[in-house]
Amino acid sequence: MAVISGYNLPDDLYYTDEHAWARVEGARVRVGLNDFAQKLAGEISFVKLPKPGKEAAVDKVLFSLQSGKWAGKIKSPVGGTVAEVNEDLTFEPGKINQDCYGEGWVALIEPVDLEADRKALIFGADAVSEWVAREIAAHPAPKG
């Protein structure tokens, strides 16, 4: 796992500018909220999951969430069909804060054109480092 400026951003994941992560698992893609966003948001108190069978489209809202200081909509990193969702988040949304890349995953998608979608995602140590540096500059951590 790569730690960049205090944020865990695994090297094997793809990222979006809107802070979703994507992990290719065979013919499916697991999706969630990255460490930078969950730390910036604070304790996640609510997650609105997509419904299994929903058509996911790149750059369209896949899920939304709230914390005490933030509410946001997270866009899908890949297009396809939602095959499964992490129902545990309905009752334990804080799993995103505790383990955003493990038990805090949000949805599993069966992609339509993964190769095309991958081209628009952020991947690789250099690209991720540059992206995080821009995000830190745009969203500095609160002081105190």
C-alpha positions in Angstrom: 0.0 0.0 0.0 1.4 3.4 -1.0 1.2 6.1 1.6 1.3 9.5 0.1 1.3 12.6 2.4 -0.4 10.4 5.0 -3.1 9.0 2.7 -3.2 5.3 1.9 -3.6 4.9 -1.8 -2.8 1.3 -2.9 -0.8 1.0 -6.1 -3.0 -1.7 -7.6 -6.2 0.5 -7.6 -7.6 2.9 -10.2 -8.9 6.3 -9.0 -11.2 9.0 -10.2 -10.9 12.7 -9.7 -14.1 12.4 -7.6 -12.4 10.1 -5.1 -13.8 6.7 -6.1 -11.4 3.8 -6.2 -11.8 0.8 -8.5 -10.2 -2.7 -8.2 -10.4 -5.1 -11.1 -11.4 -8.6 -9.8 -11.6 -10.9 -12.7 -14.6 -9.9 -14.8 -15.9 -7.5 -12.1 -14.8 -4.2 -10.6 -15.1 -3.4 -6.9 -15.7 0.3 -6.1 -15.5 2.4 -3.0 -14.4 5.8 -1.5 -10.7 6.4 -1.2 -8.8 7.2 1.9 -8.2 10.9 1.1 -12.0 11.5 0.8 -13.0 9.5 3.8 -10.5 11.4 6.0 -11.6 14.7 4.6 -15.3 13.9 5.2 -14.8 12.7 8.7 -17.1 10.0 10.3 -19.4 8.7 7.6 -22.9 8.5 9.1 -25.0 7.5 6.0 -24.5 5.8 2.7 -27.1 5.6 -0.1 -26.2 2.5 -2.0 -27.1 1.8 -5.6 -29.6 -1.0 -6.2 -28.3 -4.3 -7.7 -29.2 -4.4 -11.4 -28.8 -0.6 -11.7 -27.0 0.5 -14.8 -23.8 2.4 -13.8 -22.4 5.0 -16.2 -19.0 6.6 -16.1 -19.3 10.1 -14.6 -22.9 9.5 -13.3 -23.7 9.2 -9.6 -23.2 5.7 -8.3 -23.7 6.3 -4.6 -23.9 9.2 -2.1 -22.9 9.6 1.5 -23.0 12.0 4.4 -20.9 12.8 7.4 -21.3 15.4 10.1 -19.5 18.0 8.0 -20.0 16.8 4.4 -22.5 15.3 2.0 -21.4 14.1 -1.5 -22.2 12.1 -4.5 -19.6 9.8 -5.9 -19.6 9.0 -9.6 -19.0 5.6 -11.1 -15.4 4.9 -12.4 -16.7 2.3 -14.9 -19.9 1.7 -16.9 -21.8 -1.5 -16.5 -24.3 -3.2 -14.2 -24.3 -3.1 -10.4 -24.0 -6.8 -9.5 -23.7 -6.5 -5.7 -23.6 -3.9 -3.0 -22.2 -3.9 0.5 -25.4 -4.0 2.5 -23.4 -3.8 5.8 -22.9 -0.1 5.1 -26.6 0.5 5.6 -26.2 -0.2 9.3 -22.5 0.4 9.7 -21.5 3.3 7.3 -18.4 3.9 9.5 -16.8 0.8 7.8 -15.8 3.2 5.1 -13.7 5.1 7.7 -12.3 2.0 9.3 -11.4 0.0 6.2 -12.2 1.9 3.0 -10.5 -0.6 0.7 -11.7 -3.7 2.5 -14.9 -4.0 4.5 -15.9 -0.5 3.4 -16.3 -1.2 -0.3 -19.6 0.0 -1.8 -20.4 -1.8 -5.0 -19.3 -4.6 -7.4 -19.9 -3.8 -11.0 -19.9 -6.0 -14.1 -18.3 -3.6 -16.6 -19.3 -3.2 -20.2 -16.1 -1.8 -21.7 -13.4 -2.0 -18.9 -10.5 -1.3 -21.3 -12.0 1.9 -22.5 -13.0 3.0 -19.0 -9.5 2.3 -17.6 -8.0 4.9 -19.9 -9.8 7.7 -18.1 -8.8 6.6 -14.6 -5.8 7.6 -12.5 -3.3 4.7 -12.2 0.3 4.3 -11.3 2.5 5.7 -8.6 3.5 8.9 -10.4 0.0 9.8 -11.6 -1.5 9.1 -8.2 1.2 11.2 -6.4 0.6 14.1 -8.7 -3.1 13.9 -8.4 -3.0 13.7 -4.6 -0.6 16.7 -4.4 -3.2 18.7 -6.4 -6.0 17.5 -4.1 -4.1 18.5 -1.0 -3.5 21.9 -2.4 -7.2 22.3 -3.3 -8.6 20.8 0.0 -6.1 21.4 2.8 -6.7 19.5 6.0 -8.2 21.7 8.8 -5.8 23.1 11.3 -6.1 22.2 15.0 
